[in-house]
């Protein structure tokens, strides 16, 4: 599994880059979706790539929204 500890935070502690691409590999795939679902119920930081709807909490709805952003069929890596 990719290293999901290298989130892109700028100097203000805000995520940079596209929503849902957590492993910074320029696509949205099953690895990103699994990381979002693993973080369910945790608070999000401003601009958090996992918090698709921006409500401040990582939820199943964020994961579902990111599934729709997958760049390959069936969210293949």
Buried (B, 14 or more C-beta within 10 A) or exposed (E): EBEBEEBBEEEEEEBEBBBBBBBBEEBBBBBBBBBBBEBBEEEBBEBBBBBBEEEEBBBEBBBBBBBEBBBEEEBEE
